[in-house]
Amino acid sequence: MTHIQAGIWGIGAAIPERILTNQELETMVETSDAWIRSRTGIQERRIAAREHAASDLALEAAERALEDAAVSAGELDMIIVATITPDMAFPATACIVQDRLGASKASAFDLSAGCSGFVYALDVGANLVATGRARILVIGVDLLSRVTDYSDRSTCVLFGDGAAAAVLGPVGEGYGVVAAELGADGSGGDFLKLPAGGSRRPASHDTVKAGEHYLHMAGNEVFKFAVRIMGDSTTRVLKKAGLSPEAIRWFVPHQANIRIINASAQRLGIPDEKLYVNVQRYGNTSAASIGLALAELSDAGHLSEGDYVLIVGFGAGLTWGSMVIRWGRGES
Ligand code: ACO
């Protein structure tokens, strides 16, 4: 079978209008703007309107990505939605998006890999493009505000809502996904979880009373894991790609915490001008985070044909994923 190289044809993002500032959080929990800025780098985050769910933001991002790629919904062969906050347990949010886009030819499914979801979905999608499934829409979307306990200061300052989408298709030799590295360590699953609402702890009066429908996190453990894995995984993926850190034009790590971002950039020796940071404006948008950063870079005209982009994410699972992409379509 001939190998088909897969790359990103178009990208788009969607963020809610409502801004939740550190000052507003100061009125909700015992915290301060100074603490949040110094410990996380976050200044504000976006919160989805009450009437909106994951599919609403996903649809908006998808329409932008399709336009950017000059692909119509009817041409899509598959839709993959990476999310841990789907509209509901089933049907899959990908199926809701498929219907609303009118992507009648596309198969559709959701993928759960926490904040690594966008990288996971890109890798799955790219591998399917390589086997001949021509056009795949990948979406990373999360509304973590829906599962955040706004009386818990150790989590509620961190998260925001957003969506990002990419259209994948065949690209020229040497372009698109150059190398990827995905991994999981399920033994750390307890460090970041939503305990109730699944088959182990179905939602009940008791689970709601105990706050088990909220995200629970051992922040310190996740922090240590993140710093270690982002350095290890990016080192491995660069080796696979046969590239040195100097060859990278943009390093786009998952936007969870500025201290984690800076530690991973330092480990690779990536200078500030090659590091993309928007965590101050959006907080941690989970599966949307990396795509949202790529969409901003693309909209600002900062991604040129042939640029090497290094992305890396970590999240619930625990999971991680990194990828080197050579931007542009080349001659496909
Ligand atoms: N305001 C003021 N004080 C706070 C706040 C707050 N918002 N939150 C915690 N504190 C306090 C703690 O109670 C603690 O006080 P104590 O010493 O009296 O007990 C003190 O600050 C220090 O707490 P630490 O947890 O040690 O603070 P740390 O510097 O580690 O920062 C943080 C905590 C920001 C949560 C950090 O651990 C972190 O970023 N972890 C990674 C989280 C992450 O990225 N998760 C996303 C995973 S992605 C996904 O799949 C969803």
Residues whose N, C-alpha, C, O or C-beta is under 5 A from the ligand:
A	BS01	ACO	E30 T31 S32 W35 R39 T40 G114 C115 R153 S154 V157 G219 N220 V222 F223 A256 N257 S286 F314 G315 A316
